[in-house]
């Protein structure tokens, strides 16, 4: 969703179905790091909510980052299309 703040915000949902507390926290740390790497490159204001699935527990960081960056690019593209 677009926001009027001028910067990205990230919301994370990682349920107990994904794994124990250690696994859930590791997934959240990895997604936050991937988000930080890309958020400063896209100068838009948007809120992004990520719902982690059980497969995220075994996914390599590169795949998590790739999927997150693709989602962020889709948000930017959708926002560009809405303003025209």
N, C-alpha and C positions, 0 to 999 in steps of 0.2 A: 504494500500500500504506500502511496506517496505520503510524505509528511511535509510540513511547512518549516521544518527545522534547518534544512540545508545540509544535513548529514545523515548517514545510515544509522539505524538501530537494529540490533539483533535480538531475537527472542528464541530460546531453545526449549524444546520439550523432549525429554528423554525418560521414558517410563521404565518401571521396574522389569517389564518384559524384555528389555534390551539386555539387562544383566544386573549384577550387584552394584553397590555404590562405587567401587573402584572403577569398574568398567564404564559406568555412566559418567563419572567425572572425567575419565580419560577422553571419552568421546566429546564431551563438552569443551575440554581444553583444546582438542584438535580442531574442532569446528570454529572455535573462537580465533585460533591462530590463522586458519585459512581465511576467515572473514577479515581480520586485521590486514592481511597481506593485500587484499583487493579493495577494501572500502575506501582507502585514500585515493585510489585511481579514478573512481567514479564520483564526480562531484554533483551528486543529486541527493535529495532528501527522500529516504524511503525506509519503511519498516519491513523487516524480513523475519518471518517466523519459520524455523527449521524444526521439523519433527523427525527425530532419529528413529530409524527402524532397527530391528535386531541385526540385520546384515552389516550395519555400521560398525559393530563391535569387532568384526574381523577384517574390515576393509582397510587397505593401506591409506596412508595420509594423502598420497597423490590423488587417489580416486575420490576421497572425500572433498579435497580442495577443488578438483576439477568439476565435480557436481555442484558444489556451492557457487563457484565462479560462473558456471553456465546459468544457474538460476539468477544470479545477480545481473548478468548480461541480459537475460530475458526481461527482468524488471525494468532495466534502463530502456530497452527497446520498446516495451509496452508504454512506458511513460512518454517516450518521444512520439509515439504514434497517437497518444491521447491529446497531446498539446497542439497537434496540427489541425 
